[in-house]
Amino acid sequence: RASPALWPAPKRGTLYSVAGADESEAFHAQNAAVRKAWGAKTVPVCELLPGLNHFSIVEALADPAHALHHHAMALLNA
């Protein structure tokens, strides 16, 4: 019931929805559900990141060589 996928899509803004591929299927499903509910225009990136979980994904976010860091910078510079 608390899933953002059940909320109305925002009228503006962009969300990149990513999850670690090492997470459970529930994380993967939630990641995909947000994009399905809000659409590819609002959620242009929906990815499972190999070798990451909800702890290690934070390290990837801070790593300038990682794709997740590039995604974050793209949002900040948009």
C-alpha positions in Angstrom: 0.0 0.0 0.0 2.9 2.4 0.5 4.5 1.7 -2.9 5.2 4.8 -5.0 3.9 2.8 -7.9 0.4 3.2 -6.4 0.8 7.0 -6.2 -0.2 9.3 -9.1 2.7 10.0 -11.4 4.3 13.4 -10.7 3.3 16.2 -13.2 7.0 17.1 -13.7 10.4 15.8 -12.9 12.3 12.6 -13.7 13.0 9.5 -11.7 15.8 7.0 -12.4 14.7 3.7 -10.9 17.5 1.4 -10.1 18.0 -1.6 -7.8 20.8 -3.9 -7.1 20.6 -7.2 -9.1 21.6 -9.1 -6.0 18.4 -8.0 -4.3 15.3 -10.2 -4.0 12.7 -10.5 -6.7 10.5 -8.1 -4.6 13.0 -5.3 -5.1 13.2 -6.1 -8.8 9.4 -6.1 -9.1 9.0 -2.8 -7.2 11.7 -1.2 -9.5 9.8 -2.3 -12.6 6.4 -1.4 -11.1 7.2 2.3 -10.7 8.2 2.6 -14.4 5.2 0.7 -15.6 2.9 2.9 -13.5 4.5 6.2 -14.2 5.7 5.6 -17.8 9.0 5.8 -19.6 8.8 9.6 -20.0 8.9 10.1 -16.2 11.1 7.1 -15.5 13.5 6.9 -18.4 16.0 4.7 -16.6 14.9 1.4 -15.0 17.8 -0.9 -14.3 19.1 -3.7 -12.2 22.7 -3.1 -11.4 24.8 -6.3 -11.5 26.7 -7.3 -8.3 24.9 -4.7 -6.1 22.6 -4.8 -3.1 21.0 -2.0 -1.1 24.3 -1.5 0.8 26.8 -1.7 -2.0 24.6 0.4 -4.3 25.5 3.5 -2.2 29.2 2.9 -2.9 28.4 2.7 -6.6 26.6 6.0 -6.4 29.8 7.6 -5.0 32.1 6.0 -7.5 32.8 8.4 -10.4 33.6 5.4 -12.7 30.2 3.7 -12.1 27.2 4.1 -14.3 25.0 4.9 -11.3 27.2 7.9 -10.5 26.8 9.1 -14.1 23.0 8.7 -13.9 22.9 10.8 -10.7 25.1 13.5 -12.3 22.8 13.6 -15.3 19.8 14.2 -13.1 21.7 16.9 -11.1 22.7 18.7 -14.3 19.3 18.4 -16.0 
